[in-house]
Each structure stands twice: as structure tokens, then as C-alpha cells.
Amino acid sequence: MAMFDLIIIGGGPAAAAAAVYAARKRLKTLLVTEEWGGQSNVSADVQNWIGTPSISGAELAKNLRTHVETYKGDSVEILFPMRATALIPSEDKVTIELKDGKKVEAKSALIASGARRRTLDVPGAKEYDQKGLTYCASCDGPLFADKDVAVIGGGNAAFETALQLLAYCKTVTLVNRTETFRADETTVAAVRAYPNMRIVTNAELLEVVGAAQTPSGDSVGTRALPGGAKFVTGLKLKDTKTGKESVLPVEGIFVEIGLLPNTEWIGNALEKTAVGQIKVDPRTHRTSHPRVWAAGDVTDGVYHQNNIAAGDAVKALEDIYVSLRRA
């Protein structure tokens, strides 16, 4: 079995950035991924990827893959599509078990397997995904400038999203199922201070509703028209105290009900948070095992975005390189 210097698990911005840097440092590297692009794959228009004013998620994924494949055969090998199923770190190496039953080994490993958003499980949520309903305010928020929007959630991520949207949206309504919030009081107070902010509590989300629109954006109800498409027009809510149902009219819905890190396959090999995020040293991105690093949405970092993931991966790669050369 060939021994690599580094195995990278993932195909998003973190994994791609690490692979490019590893190749340029001539580390014998294996990248294992099921897909390219990460969470941005579903975004129609990513406007915050630095150096590129506007790019679709699909095009971003293609660019990441192309950049990594530039070094393919030189010092980088790629297993795609392939899924890692187990991480077995030891004192002198790291072993990765693969879906096809094979095993690969390296002197170090970088886990960049990302996360997936908790999704809404109500009627209309799938139908209007990326048609007014989005899971990424940083990616899609500016597209809703001067519009009435809603944020679903009650944690810090939801309130921080509201703060971001308040800068350019006409109104922002935060919808929370209970009367209390998981967000810290300071953030809640900052959001409440805005005159165009509204908070609805004790609200059960029943349905995402929408209507067909003409290319000019004029709503025409649910009737399909040539060249028209259906977009979000509101949220159907139920007051959990009174039982009264109502429809909140909005043109955009931002869902912030948490992330689920893709770490089930790691088992108990590394220290993780209660929600499964890998604990890392923020200076080096080394995990609880000295031969394993992690970067991107899979970690316990406070902020998760494409640019942050790529930067964290580069930091990790620099530390990996130094560690291997000291060995």
C-alpha cells in the first residue's frame, strides 16, 4: 500500500485550497471526495467569492475541481467519486477506510468534509428552494435588496443573518417557534433596535407559499404562465398559543436552524462538540490527534463561509507541511 504524505477528505473550498497548496509544496497527496463545490453547489449566484463578483455554485465547483486537477499526476492523486467511511489515526500514520472497502494511508490527514444545512420539513420548502427560499444569506442576501424577507430560527446565526439583511432589505421578520431565543441577549437587543425589524414568537411554520410570476416580476397567483416561474410570496404560520393561522407576506426566506457537520464517518476518533463539529486549535487547525487537521464547516469555528474555509485550510496546510518536515 502506497504511503502518502497527506490525505484530504472533501471537495469544497477548504479541500481544494489545501490540495493546491499541498501540490505546490510537493507533498504526495491524495484527495478523496464524493462531490465538488460543497454547500454552494445549489446557489444560483454567489457574490462573495473574493476576486469574482458573481458566479454560480455549479461554476464555482467546476473551477475548484479544475484548479486541483491542474496538479493531478504531479503530486496529487484524486479519488472521485469516493466516500470515506472511517478514520483510524495511530501514532505513526493515519488510515482512511473507503466506501469500496479499500484502505489508504498517509503521514497526515486533513478533514474538510463540510456540513449540510438543517432543512425545513414543511410543505413548499423543497418546491421553493432557491426560488426565494435560501440557506445562505452571505451568498444570496443582496439579491433581496429592498424586499420584505423572513428569517427562520432563534439562535445567534439567525439573528446575525437578520442584522446582515437589515442593511439592505425593506423589512426583516424573524420567526421563532418558541418565546425564548438561543441567541445571546446583546445580539437580540441589537436586532430589536432597527425600526424595520419585526420578531414573531410562538410561531409554528406550516407551509411555504408562492405564486407564479411573469419575467417582469409581477405576481399572477398560482396560475402558470409561459415564461413565468413560481417564487416565494409568504409563510403560513400558526400561533402556538391561540391556534390562529395567518400568512406572513414575504419575497424571501432565510433558513438558519443549524448545520449538521459531515462527521458521522469519523466515529470517536477525534474530539467533537455536542453537535458533531471537530474541535480544532484555531491557530493551526490541528485536531485532538497530532496527525489530523480539520478545516471549514466541519470544525467548531465560529464563522462558516467559503472564503473562511479556504483560508483555514491554507493555515492547516502550512502547519501540516512544517510538521512533516520536522518529523
Secondary structure, 3 states (H helix, E strand, C coil): CCEEEEEEECCCHHHHHHHHHHHHCCCCEEEECCCCCHHHHHCCCECCCCCCCCECHHHHHHHHHHHHHCCECCCEEEECCCCEEEEEECCCCEEEEECCCCEEEEEEEEECCCEEECCCCCCCCCCCECCCEECCHHHHHHHHCCCEEEEECCCHHHHHHHHHHHCCCCEEEEECCCCCCCCCHHHHHHHHCCCCEEEECCEEEEEEEEEEECCCCCECCCCCCCCCEEEEEEEEEEECCCCCEEEEECCEEEECCCEEECCHHHCCCCCECCCCCECCCCCCCECCCCCEEECHHHECCCCCCHHHHHHHHHHHHHHHHHHHHHC
